[in-house]
Amino acid sequence: MATVVLDRDDMRRTLVRIAHEIVEKNPDGAVALVGIHRRGAVLAKRLQALTSELLEPRVPLGDVDIAFYRDDLATRPGAPVVHSTHLDFRVDGRTIVIVDDVLYTGRTVRAAIDVVFDYGRPARVQLAVLIDRGHRELPIRPDYVGKNIPTSQEERVYVCVDEVDGEDEVKIGPAPEPTKAAA
């Protein structure tokens, strides 16, 4: 049984707050948002709309696929789901805000940083996450956090967005049972 921790209105308010924090922390406006596929890219697009209401010109938006940058690629069952990476703006000298839905071990963010640096050398990299659930394995800390949700290893955070799931909400529930590899 999953418990809802953020509903549609909570998510909207949280993203508005994060957008304001991004603008306040980057007054020069030389910032771009880069979402991690899948839900991070959706959240980045929403943040772009919100930050662009506060900044001129419109904040550049990109998205990255980390499928082939993962450090566990060889141990994951099945073929990775691959999306395109779009960084249609100059990365060099700009503040890049990587956006993801849930920060857990930090490995996904590390992979996203690797992708960004393949496109250039940003002035700095910041991290915005909707949910920080703890359990870090790498020394990665978000600059912008929607909500800190302490969880156990036996729990999973489910972020649902209209564009992918048909609803906006964040739930915590039991982690799915691991599937057994075919022998």
N, C-alpha and C positions, 0 to 999 in steps of 0.2 A: 504494500500500500504506500503510495507516494504522498508526500505532504507538500502543498503549495507554499512557497516562501516568498515569491513575488508574483503578483498578478499583473494584468495588462497596465493598469494605472501606475503601479509601483515601478514597473520597467520603464515606462515613459518618463516619470519623474527622475528616476535614477540616471537615465541617459541625458536628460536636460542638465542635471547637476554636473555630470562628467564633461559635457560640452562646455559649460561655463568654466570649469576648472582648467580644461585644455587651453581655452582662450586666455585666461588669467595667467597661466604659467608660460605662455608663448606670445607675449605682447607684440613681438616683431612681425607676427603673421607668417613667418617662413616655415610653415608646418604643413605636413601632409598626413593623411590617415591611410593606413594599410591594414586591411582586414585579413585574418587567416580563414581560409575556406573551412567550413561552410558558414556556420553561424556567426563567426567573427566578421566575415565579409558583409553579412547582412547588418550587423550592429554598426560597422564602420560606415556603411551607407547612410544609416539613420543619423549617426553622429556628424557626418558631413553636412546633412541638411540643417542640423541644429547649429553647428559652428559657423556655417555660411550665413546664417541670420545675424551673426555677431561680428563677422570679419569680412572685409573686402580685400582682395577679390576672393572668389569662392575657393575653399580649401580643396586642394587636389586629393583625389581618392584613388587608391589602388587595392589590389587583393593579391594574395600569394597562396600558392599551393605548396605544401611542405611534404607531399607524399614521398618524394625521392630524397629528402633531406633528413628523414627520421633516422635516429640511431638504432631503431629496432626493426628496420625494414626487413631484414633477413629472418627475423623470428616471428613476424606477424603471419597469421594464417591467411591464405588467399592473396590475390593480386590487389594492390592498393587502388583506391578510387582516385583518379587523377582529374584535376581541374586545371584550367589555364591560369597563369600568373599574368596580371596586368599592372604594370608600373609605367604608365604612359606620361611620366613627368620626370624631371631631373631630380635624382636622389641626392647628388653631391651638394653638400653645404646646407641641407635642409634638415629640420627636425622631423623625424619620422615617428609617428605614434602608431605602434602596432596594436591592433584591437583583436581581442579574443573573447569568447563567451565565458570560459571557465579556466582559471589558473589552478593547476594541480601540482605536478612534479616540476614543471618548468621546461621540460624537454621540447614541447611544441613551440614555445616561444624561442628557445635556442635555435631551432630549425628555421623559424621565420626570420630571425636575425641573419642567419647564414644566407637565406634567399635575398634579403634586402642588400646585403653587402656584395652579392654577385652583380648587382645593378649599379653600384657606386658606393661612395663614402659619405654617409650622412654626417651632419655636424653633431648630432646626437640622436639617440633612440630612446623613446619613452614607451611605456606599456600601459594600456587601458584594458581592464577586464570588468565584465559585468559581475562575476562571482570569483572570489578568492576562497578556495576551500582548504588551503594549507597543504601539508605533506610534501614540501619542496624537496627535491633531490639535487637541484642546482641552485646556485646563489642568484636567483632572479626574484626581483621585488617589483610589484606594479607601482606606477606613478599615480594611477587613477583607479579606484576600486568602487564598484557599485555597491557591493555588499560582501562582508566577510561572513562565511558560513562554515563554522567548524564541523568537520565530518569525520567519520571513521573510515577505515579502509574498506569496510563492508558496505558502505553506502556509495551512491552515485548521485551526481547533480545532473538533472535533465533540464536543459535550456530549450524552450520551444519558442520559435518565432513564426509569425504569420506567414512569411514568405516561403518557409520550408515546411512547417508543421500545421499551419492553419489556425494557430492560436499563439498568443503571447503569454508565457508564464514560465516560472522557474520552480521546479519540484525537486525534492530529495526523496530518494527511495532506495530500496536494496539494490546492490549491484547485481547485474545478470550473472547467472551461473556460467562459468567458463565452458566453452564448447570443446568437446574432445576431438582431436584430429583423427581423420580416417586412417586406419591402419593398412 
